[in-house]
Every structure is written in structure tokens, then in C-alpha cells.
């Protein structure tokens, strides 16, 4: 087994990425405070060819050195917008026909492995603050909630890890179509 060199990975150039068709998933970050988490999520959205990211509230925006450390250039490839409030962002997304899904532990949340994907839907996946999660006001406006099953002693996963798991499942769904 030989480790591949970067030039052997056949990745898209920035121009190719921008012209490529994207999967109909937008990530919404609801008051995420960690710049490293924000950068990691940019990088994950780039890896899975997603439509973009909406940064809301206290969520920092590029350019920022700490975001760039983990994004490794993904802030240049992934389309992003900023809204002062998450409510404003999701109202816009609903008007554009996105299904609003809180990634949160709620009553009647759907476990990720049981989620019924639809090729005809556009998804806005809302990830929340590292400690407080997705604001209740935003959860109230969502069509569904998805939860990642966990069986240890901790109550939650790091947001960047959580986003990686959820976005991988959405990517896998689109890859199988």
C-alpha cells in the first residue's frame, strides 16, 4: 500500500469546483462560536460538494486566520452568506423550498440512520452552538430534527464531528442516486 500524493488525488481546481453541480444541501450554523469548528465545516462542505454555508449570529465569517487554519482554503471554494439572525436565514431558505432540519436531540427526532432521504428535496441542515445547541425558536420552525445515536456517557458530539457524520450520510445518499 502506497500513500497517494496530492497530485494523484485528482481533486477539482477552484474553478472546476465553482462550475461543478452541487448537492442540494445548505449548512446553517446557528451561533457557532469556535472558529476551528467553522473552518472544519467549510472543509467538509467542500469535500462533499455541497451548495454552501449560512453563518448566523455570533458565528464568525471569513476571512479570519483561525477559520483558515482548519478550512485550508475551503472558504474560497464553498459559497457562504452571513445573516444577523438564524431566523432570518431559515425564513429565506423556506421560501426557496428547502426542508429545514435541526440537527438536535428533540422529542420525536429521527435517528440519522432512519432518515428517509428524498431526491426531490433541498435540505437546510441547522447545526447549533457548541453548548446550547440549536436555539429552541429555530427548532420550532424546523420541519424535522435528526439525531445521531450515541451510547456513551457524553450528551453530544463536537459540532464539526457531528457535521462530518451527518453530511457524510447526505453525500452517500446522493452518490447512490
Protein Blocks (a to p, Z undefined) as FASTA:
>chain_A
ZZddfklnopacfklmmmpccdddddddehiablklmmmmmmmmmmnopabdcdehjbcc
dddfklmmmnnoplmmpgcdddfbfklmmmmmmmnopacddddddehiacfklpccdfkb
ccddddddfklopafklmmmpmbdcddddfbfbfbdcfklmmmmmmmmmmmmmmmZZ
